[in-house]
Amino acid sequence: MELFDSLIEYLEVGTVAREMRDSLAYRLVAPKLNLPDHAHAAFSHALDHLGNVREGFVVSLRASDVPRLSELRDLVKAILIEWKRAEEVFGVQFMPSEEIELPRTQLLAFAHSYVTFATIPQLPSDQVTFPQSRRTYADIHAPRTPGEVLERIEEMEEVVSEMENAPLERVDRYRLRRTYGFFETSAWLVAFHATRFSKRKK
């Protein structure tokens, strides 16, 4: 049952990524038009997914993974600030609980994102739809350290929010392309593995 649930969650990640890619494409093609309701929903679901990615990153991070002490200090500071902000804004209190909640969804989201980061530069050219002269993301390098991973997650959260609410000309093109490439590659990976899984079942 757990394997089936995990597969359903994995397929849902692909749906969120595909709908986000399509909504970003809509904004690029028709920047002056209002977003339809389903596009607003896609932006909301993408932010929820990125929240899970962030939580999965925090849960899986080990001090031994961080090459420099200064980077480790920055990561701890960023995480503590995030918790403090949640307490202030949402009234969340991080108190000990007798119940243990396994972060399966968060770890799945982060693990898939980590693979996605590495796959973006290798995405087949016929799958690249971002409007550009050459169909490639080869120049978008995967983050190399935990600090860079967190920076990329934060960048995507910011770009998703900007693309839903701000005029297109205010959104940095390079940051947008990295975010677009992430969701496009994420959707492709899920579709690719889902096809292989269905063939194996037969």
Contact map, one row per residue, 1 for C-alpha under 8 A:
1111100000000000000000000000000000000000000000000000000000000000000000000000000000000000000000000000000000000000000000000000000000000000000000000000000000000000000000000000000000000000000000000000000000
1111110000000000000000000000000000000000000000000000000000000000000000000000000000000000000000000000000000000000000000000000000000000000000000000000000000000000000000000000000000000000000000000000000000
1111111000000000000000000000000000000000000000000000000000000000000000000000000000000000000000000000000000000000000000000000000000000000000000000000000000000000000000000000000000000000000000000000000000
1111111100000000000000000000000000000000000000000000000000000000000000000000000000000000000000000000000000000000000000000000000000000000000000000000000000000000000000000000000000000000000000000000000000
1111111110000000000000000000000000000000000000000000000000000000000000000000000000000000000000000000000000000000000000000000000000000000000000000000000000000000000000000000000000000000000000000000000000
0111111111000000000000000000000000000000000000000000000000000000000000000000000000000000000000000000000000000000000000000000000000000000000000000000000000000000000000000000000000000000000000000000000000
0011111111100000000000000000000000000000000000000000000000000000000000000000000000000000000000000000000000000000000000000000000000000000000000000000000000000000000000000000000000000000000000000000000000
0001111111110000000000000000000000000000000000000000000000000000000000000000000000000000000000000000000000000000000000000000000000000000000000000000000000000000000000000000000000000000000000000000000000
0000111111111000000000000000000000000000000000000000000000000000000000000000000000000000000000000000000010000000000000000000000000000000000000000000000000000000000000000000000000000000000000000000000000
0000011111111100000000000000000000000000000000000000000000000000000000000000000000000000000000000000000000010000000000000000000000000000000000000000000000000000000000000000000000000000000001000000000000
0000001111111110000000000000000000000000000000000000000000000000000000000000000000000000000000000000000000000000000000000000000000000000000000000000000000000000000000000000000000000000000001100100000000
0000000111111111000000000000000000000000000000000000000000000000000000000000000000000000000000000000000000000000000000000000000000000000000000000000000000000000000000000000000000000000000000000000000000
0000000011111111100000000000000000000000000000001000000000000000000000000000000000000000000000000000000000001000000000000000000000000000000000000000000000000000000000000000000000000000011001000000000000
0000000001111111110000000000000000000000000000000000000000000000000000000000000000000000000000000000000000000000000000000000000000000000000000000000000000000000000000000000000000000000011111100000000000
0000000000111111111000000000000000000000000000000000000000000000000000000000000000000000000000000000000000000000000000000000000000000000000000000000000000000000000000000000000000000000001000000000000000
0000000000011111111100000000000000000000010011001000000000000000000000000000000000000000000000000000000000000000000000000000000000000000000000000000000000000000000000000000000000000000001000000000000000
0000000000001111111110000000000000000000000001000000000000000000000000000000000000000000000000000000000000000000000000000000000000000000000000000000000000000000000000000000000000000011011000000000000000
0000000000000111111111000000000000000000000000000000000000000000000000000000000000000000000000000000000000000000000000000000000000000000000000000000000000000000000000000000000000000011011000000000000000
0000000000000011111111100000000000000010010000000000000000000000000000000000000000000000000000000000000000000000000000000000000000000000000000000000000000000000000000000000000000000000000000000000000000
0000000000000001111111110000000000000010011001000000000000000000000000000000000000000000000000000000000000000000000000000000000000000000000000000000000000000000000000000000000000000010000000000000000000
0000000000000000111111111000000000000000000000000000000000000000000000000000000000000000000000000000000000000000000000000000000000000000000000000000000000000000000000000000000000010011000000000000000000
0000000000000000011111111100000000000000000000000000000000000000000000000000000000000000000000000000000000000000000000000000000000000000000000000000000000000000000000000000000000000000000000000000000000
0000000000000000001111111110000000000010011000000000000000000000000000000000000000000000000000000000000000000000000000000000000000000000000000000000000000000000000000000000000000000000000000000000000000
0000000000000000000111111111000000000000000000000000000000000000000000000000000000000000000000000000000000000000000000000000000000000000000000000000000000000000001000000000000000010000000000000000000000
0000000000000000000011111111100000000000000000000000000000000000000000000000000000000000000000000000000000000000000000000000000001000000000000000000000000000000000000000000000000000000000000000000000000
0000000000000000000001111111111000000000000000000000000000000000000000000000000000000000000000000000000000000000000000000000000000000000000000000000000000000000000000000000000000000000000000000000000000
0000000000000000000000111111111010100000000000000000000000000000000000000000000000000000000000000000000000000000000000000000000000000000000000000000000000000000001000010000000000000000000000000000000000
0000000000000000000000011111111000000000000000000000000000000000000000000000000000000000000000000000000000000000000000000000000000000000000000000000000000000000000000010000000000000000000000000000000000
0000000000000000000000001111111000000000000000000000000000000000000000000000000000000000000000000000000000000000000000000000000000000000000000000000000000000000000000000000000000000000000000000000000000
0000000000000000000000000111111110000000000000000000000000000000000000000000000000000000000000000000000000000000000000000000000000000000000000000000000000000000000000000000000000000000000000000000000000
0000000000000000000000000111111110000000000000000000000000000000000000000000000000000000000000000000000000000000000000000000000000000000000000000000000000000000000000110000000000000000000000000000000000
0000000000000000000000000000011111000000000000000000000000000000000000000000000000000000000000000000000000000000000000000000000000000000000000000000000000000000000000000000000000000000000000000000000000
0000000000000000000000000010011111100000000000000000000000000000000000000000000000000000000000000000000000000000000000000000000000000000000000000000000000000000000000000000000000000000000000000000000000
0000000000000000000000000000000111110000000000000000000000000000000000000000000000000000000000000000000000000000000000000000000000000000000000000000000000000000000000000000000000000000000000000000000000
0000000000000000000000000010000011111011000000000000000000000000000000000000000000000000000000000000000000000000000000000000000000000000000000000000000000000000000100000000000000000000000000000000000000
0000000000000000000000000000000001111111000000000000000000000000000000000000000000000000000000000000000000000000000000000000000000000000000000000000000000000000000000000000000000000000000000000000000000
0000000000000000000000000000000000111111100000000000000000000000000000000000000000000000000000000000000000000000000000000000000000000000000000000000000000000000000000000000000000000000000000000000000000
0000000000000000000000000000000000011111110000000000000000000000000000000000000000000000000000000000000000000000000000000000000000000000000000000000000000000000000000000000000000000000000000000000000000
0000000000000000001100100000000000111111111000000000000000000000000000000000000000000000000000000000000000000000000000000000000000000000000000000000000000000000000000000000000000000000000000000000000000
0000000000000000000000000000000000111111111100000000000000000000000000000000000000000000000000000000000000000000000000000000000000000000000000000000000000000000000100000000000000000000000000000000000000
0000000000000000000000000000000000001111111110000000000000000000000000000000000000000000000000000000000000000000000000000000000000000000000000000000000000000000000000000000000000000000000000000000000000
0000000000000001001100100000000000000111111111000000000000000000000000000000000000000000000000000000000000000000000000000000000000000000000000000000000000000000000000000000000000000000000000000000000000
0000000000000000000100100000000000000011111111100000000000000000000000000000000000000000000000000000000000000000000000000000000000000000000000000000000000000001100100000000000000000000000000000000000000
0000000000000000000000000000000000000001111111110000000000000000000000000000000000000000000000000000000000000000000000000000000000000000000000000000000000000000000000000000000000000000000000000000000000
0000000000000001000000000000000000000000111111111000000000000000000000000000000000000000000000000000000000000000000000000000000000000000000000000000000000000000000000000000000000000000000000000000000000
0000000000000001100100000000000000000000011111111100000000000000000000000000000000000000000000000000000000000000000000000000000000000000000000000000000000000001000000000000000000000000000000000000000000
0000000000000000000000000000000000000000001111111110000000000000000000000000000000000000000000000000000000000000000000000000000000000000000000000000000000001001000000000000000000000000000000000000000000
0000000000000000000000000000000000000000000111111111000000000000000000000000000000000000000000000000000000000000000000000000000000000000000000000000000000000000000000000000000000000000000000000000000000
0000000000001001000000000000000000000000000011111111100000000000000000000000000000000000000000000000000000001000000000000000000000000000000000000000000000000000000000000000000000000000000000000000000000
0000000000000000000000000000000000000000000001111111110000000000000000000000000000000000000000000000000000001000000000000000000000000000000000000000000010011000000000000000000000000000000000000000000000
0000000000000000000000000000000000000000000000111111111000000000000000000000000000000000000000000000000000000000000000000000000000000000000000000000000000000000000000000000000000000000000000000000000000
0000000000000000000000000000000000000000000000011111111100000000000000000000000000000000000000000000000011101100000000000000000000000000000000000000000000000000000000000000000000000000000000000000000000
0000000000000000000000000000000000000000000000001111111110000000000000000000000000000000000000000000000001101100100000000000000000000000000000000000000010000000000000000000000000000000000000000000000000
0000000000000000000000000000000000000000000000000111111111000000000000000000000000000000000000000000000001000100000000000000000000000000000000000000010010000000000000000000000000000000000000000000000000
0000000000000000000000000000000000000000000000000011111111100000000000000000000000000000000000000000000001100100000000000000000000000000000000000000000000000000000000000000000000000000000000000000000000
0000000000000000000000000000000000000000000000000001111111110000000000000000000000000000000000000000001011111110000000000000000000000000000000000000000000000000000000000000000000000000000000000000000000
0000000000000000000000000000000000000000000000000000111111111000000000000000000000000000000000000000000001100100000000000000000000000000000000000000010000000000000000000000000000000000000000000000000000
0000000000000000000000000000000000000000000000000000011111111000000000000000001000000000000000000000000000000000000000000000000000000000000000000000000000000000000000000000000000000000000000000000000000
0000000000000000000000000000000000000000000000000000001111111000000000000000000000000000000000000000001000100000000000000000000000000000000000000000000000000000000000000000000000000000000000000000000000
0000000000000000000000000000000000000000000000000000000111111100000000000000000000000000000000000000000000100000000000000000000000000000000000000000000000000000000000000000000000000000000000000000000000
0000000000000000000000000000000000000000000000000000000011111110100000000000000000000000000000000000000000000000000000000000000000000000000000000100000000000000000000000000000000000000000000000000000000
0000000000000000000000000000000000000000000000000000000000011111110000000000000000000000000000000000000000000000000000000000000000000000000000000000000000000000000000000000000000000000000000000000000000
0000000000000000000000000000000000000000000000000000000000001111110000010000000000000000000000000000000000000000000000000000000000000000000000000000000000000000000000000000000000000000000000000000000000
0000000000000000000000000000000000000000000000000000000000000111111000000000000000000000000000000000000000000000000000000000000000000000000000000000000000000000000000000000000000000000000000000000000000
0000000000000000000000000000000000000000000000000000000000001111111000000000000000000000000000000000000000000000000000000000000000000000000000001100000000000000000000000000000000000000000000000000000000
0000000000000000000000000000000000000000000000000000000000000111111110110000000000000000000000000000000000000000000000000000000000000000000000001110000000000000000000000000000000000000000000000000000000
0000000000000000000000000000000000000000000000000000000000000001111110100000000000000000000000000000000000000000000000000000000000000000000000001000000000000000000000000000000000000000000000000000000000
0000000000000000000000000000000000000000000000000000000000000000011111110000000000000000000000000000000000000000000000000000000000000000000000000000000000000000000000000000000000000000000000000000000000
0000000000000000000000000000000000000000000000000000000000000000011111111000000000000000000000000000000000000000000000000000000000000000000000000000000000000000000000000000000000000000000000000000000000
0000000000000000000000000000000000000000000000000000000000000000000111111100000000000000000000000000000000000000000000000000000000000000000000000000000000000000000000000000000000000000000000000000000000
0000000000000000000000000000000000000000000000000000000000000000011111111110000000000000000000000000000000000000000000000000000000000000000000000010000000000000000000000000000000000000000000000000000000
0000000000000000000000000000000000000000000000000000000000000010010111111111000000000000000000000000000000000000000000000000000000000000000000000010000000000000000000000000000000000000000000000000000000
0000000000000000000000000000000000000000000000000000000000000000000011111111100000000000000000000000000000000000000000000000000000000000000000000000000000000000000000000000000000000000000000000000000000
0000000000000000000000000000000000000000000000000000000000000000000001111111110000000000000000000000000000000000000000000000000000000000000000000010000000000000000000000000000000000000000000000000000000
0000000000000000000000000000000000000000000000000000000000000000000000111111111000000000000000000000000000000000000000000000000000000000000000000010000000000000000000000000000000000000000000000000000000
0000000000000000000000000000000000000000000000000000000000000000000000011111111100000000000000000000000000000000000000000000000000000000000000000000000000000000000000000000000000000000000000000000000000
0000000000000000000000000000000000000000000000000000000000000000000000001111111110000000000000000000000000000000000000000000000000000000000000000000000000000000000000000000000000000000000000000000000000
0000000000000000000000000000000000000000000000000000000000000000000000000111111111000000000000000000000000000000000000000000000000000000000000000000000000000000000000000000000000000000000000000000000000
0000000000000000000000000000000000000000000000000000000001000000000000000011111111100000000000000000000000000000000000000000000000000000000000000000000000000000000000000000000000000000000000000000000000
0000000000000000000000000000000000000000000000000000000000000000000000000001111111110000000000000000000000000000000000000000000000000000000000000000000000000000000000000000000000000000000000000000000000
0000000000000000000000000000000000000000000000000000000000000000000000000000111111111000000000000000000000000000000000000000000000000000000000000000000000000000000000000000000000000000000000000000000000
0000000000000000000000000000000000000000000000000000000000000000000000000000011111111100000000000000000000000000000000000000000000000000000000000000000000000000000000000000000000000000000000000000000000
0000000000000000000000000000000000000000000000000000000000000000000000000000001111111110000000000000000000000000000000000000000000000000000000000000000000000000000000000000000000000000000000000000000000
0000000000000000000000000000000000000000000000000000000000000000000000000000000111111111000000000000000000000000000000000000000000000000000000000000000000000000000000000000000000000000000000000000000000
0000000000000000000000000000000000000000000000000000000000000000000000000000000011111111100000000000000000000000000000000000000000000000000000000000000000000000000000000000000000000000000000000000000000
0000000000000000000000000000000000000000000000000000000000000000000000000000000001111111111100000000000000000000000000000000000000000000000000000000000000000000000000000000000000000000000000000000000000
0000000000000000000000000000000000000000000000000000000000000000000000000000000000111111111111000000000000000000000000000000000000000000000000000000000000000000000000000000000000000000000000000000000000
0000000000000000000000000000000000000000000000000000000000000000000000000000000000011111111100000000000000000000000000000000000000000000000000000000000000000000000000000000000000000000000000000000000000
0000000000000000000000000000000000000000000000000000000000000000000000000000000000001111111100000000000000000000000000000000000000000000000000000000000000000000000000000000000000000000000000000000000000
0000000000000000000000000000000000000000000000000000000000000000000000000000000000000111111100000000000000000000000000000000000000000000000000000000000000000000000000000000000000000000000000000000000000
0000000000000000000000000000000000000000000000000000000000000000000000000000000000000111111110000000000000000000000000000000000000000000000000000000000000000000000000000000000000000000000000000000000000
0000000000000000000000000000000000000000000000000000000000000000000000000000000000000111111111000000000000000000000000000000000000000000000000000000000000000000000000000000000000000000000000000000000000
0000000000000000000000000000000000000000000000000000000000000000000000000000000000000010001111100000000000000000000000000000000000000000000000000000000000000000000000000000000000000000000000000000000000
0000000000000000000000000000000000000000000000000000000000000000000000000000000000000010000111110000000000000000000000000000000000000000000000000000000000000000000000000000000000000000000000000000000000
0000000000000000000000000000000000000000000000000000000000000000000000000000000000000000000011111000000000000000000000000000000000000000000000000000000000000000000000000000000000000000000000000000000000
0000000000000000000000000000000000000000000000000000000000000000000000000000000000000000000001111100000000000000000000000000000000000000000000000000000000000000000000000000000000000000000000000000000000
0000000000000000000000000000000000000000000000000000000000000000000000000000000000000000000000111111000000000000000000000000000000000000000000000000000000000000000000000000000000000000000000000000000000
0000000000000000000000000000000000000000000000000000000000000000000000000000000000000000000000011111000000000000000000000000000000000000000000000000000000000000000000000000000000000000000000000000000000
0000000000000000000000000000000000000000000000000000000000000000000000000000000000000000000000001111100000000000000000000000000000000000000000000000000000000000000000000000000000000000000000000000000000
0000000000000000000000000000000000000000000000000000000000000000000000000000000000000000000000001111110000000000000000000000000000000000000000000000000000000000000000000000000000000000000000000000000000
0000000000000000000000000000000000000000000000000000000000000000000000000000000000000000000000000011111000000000000000000000000000000000000000000000000000000000000000000000000000000000000000000000000000
0000000000000000000000000000000000000000000000000000000000000000000000000000000000000000000000000001111100000000000000000000000000000000000000000000000000000000000000000000000000000000000000000000000000
0000000000000000000000000000000000000000000000000000000100100000000000000000000000000000000000000000111111100000000000000000000000000000000000000000000000000000000000000000000000000000000000000000000000
0000000000000000000000000000000000000000000000000000000000000000000000000000000000000000000000000000011111110000000000000000000000000000000000000000000000000000000000000000000000000000000000000000000000
0000000010000000000000000000000000000000000000000001000100000000000000000000000000000000000000000000001111111000000000000000000000000000000000000000000000000000000000000000000000000000000000000000000000
0000000000000000000000000000000000000000000000000001111110000000000000000000000000000000000000000000001111111100000000000000000000000000000000000000000000000000000000000000000000000000000000000000000000
0000000000000000000000000000000000000000000000000001101110110000000000000000000000000000000000000000001111111110000000000000000000000000000000000000000000000000000000000000000000000000000000000000000000
0000000001000000000000000000000000000000000000000000000100000000000000000000000000000000000000000000000111111111000000000000000000000000000000000000000000000000000000000000000000000000000000000000000000
0000000000001000000000000000000000000000000000001101100100000000000000000000000000000000000000000000000011111111100000000000000000000000000000000000000000000000000000000000000000000000000000000000000000
0000000000000000000000000000000000000000000000000001111110000000000000000000000000000000000000000000000001111111110000000000000000000000000000000000000000000000000000000000000000000000000000000000000000
0000000000000000000000000000000000000000000000000000000100000000000000000000000000000000000000000000000000111111111000000000000000000000000000000000000000000000000000000000000000000000000000000000000000
0000000000000000000000000000000000000000000000000000000000000000000000000000000000000000000000000000000000011111111100000000000000000000000000000000000000000000000000000000000000000000010000000000000000
0000000000000000000000000000000000000000000000000000100000000000000000000000000000000000000000000000000000001111111110000000000000000000000000000000000000000000000000000000000000000000010000000000000000
0000000000000000000000000000000000000000000000000000000000000000000000000000000000000000000000000000000000000111111111000000000000000000000000000000000000000000000000000000000000000000000000000000000000
0000000000000000000000000000000000000000000000000000000000000000000000000000000000000000000000000000000000000011111111100000000000000000000000000000000000000000000000000000000000000000000000000000000000
0000000000000000000000000000000000000000000000000000000000000000000000000000000000000000000000000000000000000001111111110000000000000000000000000000000000000000000000000000000000000100110010000000000000
0000000000000000000000000000000000000000000000000000000000000000000000000000000000000000000000000000000000000000111111110000000000000000000011100000000000000000000000000000000000000100000000000000000000
0000000000000000000000000000000000000000000000000000000000000000000000000000000000000000000000000000000000000000011111111100000000000000000011000000000000000000000000000000000000000000000000000000000000
0000000000000000000000000000000000000000000000000000000000000000000000000000000000000000000000000000000000000000001111111110000000000000000000000000000000000000000000000000000000000000100000000000000000
0000000000000000000000000000000000000000000000000000000000000000000000000000000000000000000000000000000000000000000111111110000000000000110111000000000000000000000000000000000000001100100000000000000000
0000000000000000000000000000000000000000000000000000000000000000000000000000000000000000000000000000000000000000000001111110000000000001111111000000000000000000000000000000000000000000000000000000000000
0000000000000000000000000000000000000000000000000000000000000000000000000000000000000000000000000000000000000000000001111111000000000000110000000000000000000000000000000000000000000000000000000000000000
0000000000000000000000000000000000000000000000000000000000000000000000000000000000000000000000000000000000000000000000111111101100000001100000000000000000000000000000000000000000000000100000000000000000
0000000000000000000000000000000000000000000000000000000000000000000000000000000000000000000000000000000000000000000000000111111100000001000000000000000000000000000000000000000000000000000000000000000000
0000000000000000000000000000000000000000000000000000000000000000000000000000000000000000000000000000000000000000000000000011111100000011000000000000000000000000000000000000000000000000000000000000000000
0000000000000000000000000000000000000000000000000000000000000000000000000000000000000000000000000000000000000000000000000001111110000010000000000000000000000000000000000000000000000000000000000000000000
0000000000000000000000000000000000000000000000000000000000000000000000000000000000000000000000000000000000000000000000000011111110000000000000000000000000000000000000000000000000000000000100000000000000
0000000000000000000000000000000000000000000000000000000000000000000000000000000000000000000000000000000000000000000000000011111111000011100000000000000000000000000000000000000000001001000000000000000000
0000000000000000000000000000000000000000000000000000000000000000000000000000000000000000000000000000000000000000000000000000011111100010000000000000000000000000000000000000000000000000000000000000000000
0000000000000000000000001000000000000000000000000000000000000000000000000000000000000000000000000000000000000000000000000000000111110010000000000000000000000000000000000000000010011000000000000000000000
0000000000000000000000000000000000000000000000000000000000000000000000000000000000000000000000000000000000000000000000000000000011111000000000000000000000000000000000000000000000000000000000000000000000
0000000000000000000000000000000000000000000000000000000000000000000000000000000000000000000000000000000000000000000000000000000001111110000000000000000000000000000000000000000000000000000000000000000000
0000000000000000000000000000000000000000000000000000000000000000000000000000000000000000000000000000000000000000000000000000000000111110000000000000000000000000000000000000000000000000000000000000000000
0000000000000000000000000000000000000000000000000000000000000000000000000000000000000000000000000000000000000000000000000000000000011111000000000000000000000000000000000000000000000000000000000000000000
0000000000000000000000000000000000000000000000000000000000000000000000000000000000000000000000000000000000000000000000000000110111011111100000000000000000000000000000000000000000000000000000000000000000
0000000000000000000000000000000000000000000000000000000000000000000000000000000000000000000000000000000000000000000000001011100100000111111000000000000000000000000000000000000000000000000000000000000000
0000000000000000000000000000000000000000000000000000000000000000000000000000000000000000000000000000000000000000000000011110000100000011111100000000000000000000000000000000000000001000000000000000000000
0000000000000000000000000000000000000000000000000000000000000000000000000000000000000000000000000000000000000000000000011100000000000001111110000000000000000000000000000000000000000000000000000000000000
0000000000000000000000000000000000000000000000000000000000000000000000000000000000000000000000000000000000000000000000001000000000000001111110000000000000000000000000000000000000000000000000000000000000
0000000000000000000000000000000000000000000000000000000000000000000000000000000000000000000000000000000000000000000000011000000000000000111111000000000000000000000000000000000001000000000000000000000000
0000000000000000000000000000000000000000000000000000000000000000000000000000000000000000000000000000000000000000000011011000000000000000011111100000000000000000000000000000000000000000000000000000000000
0000000000000000000000000000000000000000000000000000000000000000000000000000000000000000000000000000000000000000000011011000000000000000000111110000000000000000000000000000000000000000000000000000000000
0000000000000000000000000000000000000000000000000000000000000000000000000000000000000000000000000000000000000000000010000000000000000000000011111101100100000000000000000000000000000000000000000000000000
0000000000000000000000000000000000000000000000000000000000000000000000000000000000000000000000000000000000000000000000000000000000000000000001111101100000000000000000000000000000000000000000000000000000
0000000000000000000000000000000000000000000000000000000000000000111000000000000000000000000000000000000000000000000000000000000000000000000000111111100000000000000000000000000000000000000000000000000000
0000000000000000000000000000000000000000000000000000000000001000110000000000000000000000000000000000000000000000000000000000000000000000000000111111110000000000000000000000000000000000000000000000000000
0000000000000000000000000000000000000000000000000000000000000000010000110110000000000000000000000000000000000000000000000000000000000000000000001111111000000000000000000000000000000000000000000000000000
0000000000000000000000000000000000000000000000000000000000000000000000000000000000000000000000000000000000000000000000000000000000000000000000111111111100000000000000000000000000000000000000000000000000
0000000000000000000000000000000000000000000000000000000000000000000000000000000000000000000000000000000000000000000000000000000000000000000000111111111110000000000000000000000000000000000000000000000000
0000000000000000000000000000000000000000000000000000010010000000000000000000000000000000000000000000000000000000000000000000000000000000000000000111111111000000000000000000000000000000000000000000000000
0000000000000000000000000000000000000000000000000000000000000000000000000000000000000000000000000000000000000000000000000000000000000000000000000011111111100000000000000000000000000000000000000000000000
0000000000000000000000000000000000000000000000000000000000000000000000000000000000000000000000000000000000000000000000000000000000000000000000100001111111110000000000000000000000000000000000000000000000
0000000000000000000000000000000000000000000000000100110000000000000000000000000000000000000000000000000000000000000000000000000000000000000000000000111111111000000000000000000000000000000000000000000000
0000000000000000000000000000000000000000000000000000000000000000000000000000000000000000000000000000000000000000000000000000000000000000000000000000011111111100000000000000000000000000000000000000000000
0000000000000000000000000000000000000000000000000000000000000000000000000000000000000000000000000000000000000000000000000000000000000000000000000000001111111110000000000000001000100000000000000000000000
0000000000000000000000000000000000000000000000000100000000000000000000000000000000000000000000000000000000000000000000000000000000000000000000000000000111111111000000000000001000100000000000000000000000
0000000000000000000000000000000000000000000000100100000000000000000000000000000000000000000000000000000000000000000000000000000000000000000000000000000011111111100000000000000000000000000000000000000000
0000000000000000000000000000000000000000000000000000000000000000000000000000000000000000000000000000000000000000000000000000000000000000000000000000000001111111110000000000000000000000000000000000000000
0000000000000000000000000000000000000000000000000000000000000000000000000000000000000000000000000000000000000000000000000000000000000000000000000000000000111111111000000010001100100000000000000000000000
0000000000000000000000000000000000000000001001100000000000000000000000000000000000000000000000000000000000000000000000000000000000000000000000000000000000011111111100000000000000100000000000000000000000
0000000000000000000000000000000000000000001000000000000000000000000000000000000000000000000000000000000000000000000000000000000000000000000000000000000000001111111111000000000000000000000000000000000000
0000000000000000000000000000000000000000000000000000000000000000000000000000000000000000000000000000000000000000000000000000000000000000000000000000000000000111111111100010000000000000000000000000000000
0000000000000000000000010010000000000000000000000000000000000000000000000000000000000000000000000000000000000000000000000000000000000000000000000000000000000011111111110010000000000000000000000000000000
0000000000000000000000000000000000100001001000000000000000000000000000000000000000000000000000000000000000000000000000000000000000000000000000000000000000000001111111000000000000000000000000000000000000
0000000000000000000000000000000000000000000000000000000000000000000000000000000000000000000000000000000000000000000000000000000000000000000000000000000000000000111111100000000000000000000000000000000000
0000000000000000000000000000000000000000000000000000000000000000000000000000000000000000000000000000000000000000000000000000000000000000000000000000000000000000111111110110000000000000000000000000000000
0000000000000000000000000000001000000000000000000000000000000000000000000000000000000000000000000000000000000000000000000000000000000000000000000000000000000000011011111110000000000000000000000000000000
0000000000000000000000000011001000000000000000000000000000000000000000000000000000000000000000000000000000000000000000000000000000000000000000000000000000000000001001111110000000000000000000000000000000
0000000000000000000000000000000000000000000000000000000000000000000000000000000000000000000000000000000000000000000000000000000000000000000000000000000000000000000000111111000000000000000000000000000000
0000000000000000000000000000000000000000000000000000000000000000000000000000000000000000000000000000000000000000000000000000000000000000000000000000000000000000000001111111000000000000000000000000000000
0000000000000000000000000000000000000000000000000000000000000000000000000000000000000000000000000000000000000000000000000000000000000000000000000000000000000010011001111111101100000000000000000000000000
0000000000000000000000000000000000000000000000000000000000000000000000000000000000000000000000000000000000000000000000000000000000000000000000000000000000000000000000001111111100000000000000000000000000
0000000000000000000000000000000000000000000000000000000000000000000000000000000000000000000000000000000000000000000000000000000000000000000000000000000000000000000000000011111110000000000000000000000000
0000000000000000000000000000000000000000000000000000000000000000000000000000000000000000000000000000000000000000000000000000000000000000000000000000000000000000000000000001111111000000000000000000000000
0000000000000000000000000000000000000000000000000000000000000000000000000000000000000000000000000000000000000000000000000000000000000000000000000000000000110010000000000011111111100000000000000000000000
0000000000000000000000000000000000000000000000000000000000000000000000000000000000000000000000000000000000000000000000000000000000000000000000000000000000000010000000000011111111110000000000000000000000
0000000000000000000000000000000000000000000000000000000000000000000000000000000000000000000000000000000000000000000000000000000001000000000000000000000000000000000000000000111111111000000000000000000000
0000000000000000000000000000000000000000000000000000000000000000000000000000000000000000000000000000000000000000000000000000000000000000000100000000000000000000000000000000011111111100000000000000000000
0000000000000000000000000000000000000000000000000000000000000000000000000000000000000000000000000000000000000000000000000000000000000000000000000000000000110011000000000000001111111110000000000000000000
0000000000000000000010010000000000000000000000000000000000000000000000000000000000000000000000000000000000000000000000000000000001000000000000000000000000000000000000000000000111111111000000000000000000
0000000000000000000000000000000000000000000000000000000000000000000000000000000000000000000000000000000000000000000000010000000101000000100000000000000000000000000000000000000011111111100000000000000000
0000000000000000000000000000000000000000000000000000000000000000000000000000000000000000000000000000000000000000000110010000000000000000000000000000000000000000000000000000000001111111110000000000000000
0000000000000000110110000000000000000000000000000000000000000000000000000000000000000000000000000000000000000000000000000000000000000000000000000000000000000000000000000000000000111111111000000000000000
0000000000000000110010000000000000000000000000000000000000000000000000000000000000000000000000000000000000000000000000000000000100000000000000000000000000000000000000000000000000011111111100000000000000
0000000000000000000000000000000000000000000000000000000000000000000000000000000000000000000000000000000000000000000100110010000000000000000000000000000000000000000000000000000000001111111110000000000000
0000000000001100110000000000000000000000000000000000000000000000000000000000000000000000000000000000000000000001100100000000000000000000000000000000000000000000000000000000000000000111111111000000000000
0000000000001111110000000000000000000000000000000000000000000000000000000000000000000000000000000000000000000000000000000000000000000000000000000000000000000000000000000000000000000011111111100000000000
0000000000000100000000000000000000000000000000000000000000000000000000000000000000000000000000000000000000000000000000000000001000000000000000000000000000000000000000000000000000000001111111110000000000
0000000000000100000000000000000000000000000000000000000000000000000000000000000000000000000000000000000000000000000100000000000000000000000000000000000000000000000000000000000000000000111111111000000000
0000000001101100000000000000000000000000000000000000000000000000000000000000000000000000000000000000000000000000000000000000000000000000000000000000000000000000000000000000000000000000011111111100000000
0000000000100100000000000000000000000000000000000000000000000000000000000000000000000000000000000000000000000000000000000000000000000000000000000000000000000000000000000000000000000000001111111110000000
0000000000000000000000000000000000000000000000000000000000000000000000000000000000000000000000000000000000000000000000000000000000000000000000000000000000000000000000000000000000000000000111111111000000
0000000000000000000000000000000000000000000000000000000000000000000000000000000000000000000000000000000000000000000000000000000000000000000000000000000000000000000000000000000000000000000011111111100000
0000000000100000000000000000000000000000000000000000000000000000000000000000000000000000000000000000000000000000000000000000000000000000000000000000000000000000000000000000000000000000000001111111110000
0000000000000000000000000000000000000000000000000000000000000000000000000000000000000000000000000000000000000000000000000000000000000000000000000000000000000000000000000000000000000000000000111111111000
0000000000000000000000000000000000000000000000000000000000000000000000000000000000000000000000000000000000000000000000000000000000000000000000000000000000000000000000000000000000000000000000011111111100
0000000000000000000000000000000000000000000000000000000000000000000000000000000000000000000000000000000000000000000000000000000000000000000000000000000000000000000000000000000000000000000000001111111110
0000000000000000000000000000000000000000000000000000000000000000000000000000000000000000000000000000000000000000000000000000000000000000000000000000000000000000000000000000000000000000000000000111111111
0000000000000000000000000000000000000000000000000000000000000000000000000000000000000000000000000000000000000000000000000000000000000000000000000000000000000000000000000000000000000000000000000011111111
0000000000000000000000000000000000000000000000000000000000000000000000000000000000000000000000000000000000000000000000000000000000000000000000000000000000000000000000000000000000000000000000000001111111
0000000000000000000000000000000000000000000000000000000000000000000000000000000000000000000000000000000000000000000000000000000000000000000000000000000000000000000000000000000000000000000000000000111111
0000000000000000000000000000000000000000000000000000000000000000000000000000000000000000000000000000000000000000000000000000000000000000000000000000000000000000000000000000000000000000000000000000011111
